[in-house]
Amino acid sequence: MVDRLVGLSVAADLRCSWEWLAPFPRLTELTFETPLPDIDVSSLRHVFSLRTLRLPAAARVVGAEMLPPAVEIIRTG
């Protein structure tokens, strides 16, 4: 099952590490929805397959500079 997940949408209202996504070798697209004013994406640097990251337009993004250059951040909403 772990090798089948290619896209994921996460609604979160807590600050946490996203390192638990690292074992998904085909996860290429990730969408976050959150009411929080900021979101720390630095732990996503361990998700080597990630290519597209969708984040709320209103959220302040922390740690984006730690992501691989292949990751495209798209602001939504």
Secondary structure as UniProt FT lines:
FT   TURN            2..4
FT   STRAND          7..11
FT   HELIX           19..21
FT   TURN            22..23
FT   TURN            25..26
FT   STRAND          29..33
FT   STRAND          38..40
FT   HELIX           42..46
FT   TURN            48..49
FT   STRAND          52..56
FT   TURN            57..58
FT   STRAND          60..62
FT   HELIX           64..66
FT   TURN            69..70
FT   STRAND          72..76
//
